[in-house]
């Protein structure tokens, strides 16, 4: 019986890249951004990060859409070994601090940043103006062996 070769797993990209997606103030856009992120990561050979990155992006984008007015911008960037996912919104107020994950299990809302803190290797936020609009950028990072 001939040996069959297993398909090669695409290597993580060596060169940095970045994508941005402007999202209208519409909860349906959360699904669009999640699926776009999946496609980006798949095409760049980062399959192992897809599920966690989707969860994190969903939390960041849905928080921005639900708690602010105006558009949201999803930014996904890669530097060898580090995937950064972030959402910009037009509200300059800092996000509420994440709650402990154990206290969030029975809640239907308010888990977003707790999940981000629990699943990401690093997360944070910063004030950031875009096109003359004051706002904030909430981001998280997933690291992998480069």
C-alpha positions in Angstrom: 0.0 0.0 0.0 1.6 3.3 -1.0 2.3 5.9 1.6 0.2 9.1 1.3 1.6 12.4 2.2 -0.3 14.6 4.6 -1.1 18.0 3.1 1.4 20.7 4.2 0.1 23.1 6.8 0.8 26.6 5.5 3.5 28.4 7.5 2.7 31.5 9.4 3.5 34.6 7.3 7.0 36.0 7.7 6.1 39.5 6.5 4.0 42.0 8.5 0.5 42.9 7.1 -2.6 44.9 8.2 -6.2 45.0 7.2 -8.9 47.5 8.2 -12.6 47.1 7.8 -15.0 50.0 8.4 -18.2 48.7 9.9 -21.5 50.6 9.9 -23.4 51.0 13.2 -25.4 47.8 12.6 -25.3 44.6 14.7 -25.3 42.6 11.5 -21.9 44.0 10.7 -20.5 42.0 13.6 -21.1 38.8 11.7 -19.6 40.3 8.5 -16.5 41.3 10.4 -16.1 37.9 12.0 -16.4 36.1 8.7 -14.0 38.6 7.1 -11.5 37.9 9.9 -11.8 34.2 9.4 -11.0 34.6 5.7 -8.1 36.8 6.3 -6.5 34.5 8.8 -7.2 31.4 6.7 -5.6 33.0 3.6 -2.5 33.9 5.6 -2.1 30.4 7.0 -3.0 31.3 10.6 -5.7 28.6 10.9 -4.7 27.9 14.5 -5.7 31.4 15.6 -9.0 31.6 13.8 -11.4 30.4 16.6 -9.9 32.5 19.4 -9.4 35.5 17.1 -13.1 35.3 16.0 -14.3 35.3 19.6 -12.1 38.2 20.5 -13.1 40.3 17.4 -16.7 39.5 18.0 -16.5 40.8 21.5 -14.6 44.0 20.6 -16.7 44.9 17.6 -20.1 44.1 19.3 -19.1 46.2 22.3 -18.2 49.1 20.0 -21.5 48.8 18.0 -23.7 48.4 21.1 -22.2 51.0 23.3 -21.4 53.8 20.8 -22.9 55.7 18.0 -21.3 55.9 14.6 -19.1 53.6 12.6 -16.6 51.1 14.0 -13.3 50.2 12.4 -11.9 46.6 12.8 -8.1 46.5 12.5 -6.3 43.1 12.1 -2.5 43.1 11.9 0.3 40.6 12.0 3.9 41.0 12.9 5.7 37.6 13.0 4.6 35.8 16.1 1.8 38.3 17.0 -1.7 38.8 15.8 -3.4 42.0 16.9 -7.1 42.5 16.6 -8.7 45.8 17.6 -11.8 47.9 17.3 -11.9 51.7 17.0 -15.1 53.6 18.0 -16.1 57.2 18.3 -16.6 57.2 22.1 -13.5 58.5 23.8 -14.6 57.2 27.2 -12.5 54.3 28.5 -14.1 50.9 28.5 -15.4 49.5 31.7 -12.7 47.3 33.4 -13.2 43.6 32.7 -14.9 41.5 35.3 -13.4 38.3 36.6 -14.4 35.4 34.3 -15.7 33.3 37.2 -18.3 36.0 38.0 -19.5 36.2 34.3 -20.6 32.7 33.7 -24.3 33.2 34.4 -24.5 36.6 32.8 -26.1 37.1 29.4 -24.4 40.5 28.9 -21.2 42.2 30.2 -18.8 39.4 29.5 -17.0 41.0 26.6 -13.8 42.4 28.1 -13.7 39.6 30.7 -13.5 37.1 27.8 -10.9 39.2 26.0 -8.8 39.4 29.1 -9.1 35.6 29.7 -8.4 34.5 26.1 -5.8 37.1 24.8 -2.2 37.1 25.7 -2.3 40.9 26.0 -5.0 43.5 25.7 -5.4 47.2 26.3 -7.0 50.4 25.0 -5.9 53.9 24.1 -7.5 57.1 23.0 -7.3 57.5 19.3 -8.7 60.0 16.9 -9.6 59.1 13.3 -10.6 61.5 10.6 -11.1 64.3 13.1 -13.3 62.2 15.4 -12.1 61.5 18.9 -12.5 57.9 20.0 -10.7 54.9 21.4 -9.0 51.8 20.2 -9.5 48.6 22.2 -7.1 45.9 21.1 -5.8 42.4 22.0 -3.0 40.2 20.9 -2.5 36.5 20.3 1.0 35.2 20.2 2.3 32.2 18.4 5.7 30.7 17.7 7.0 32.5 14.7 
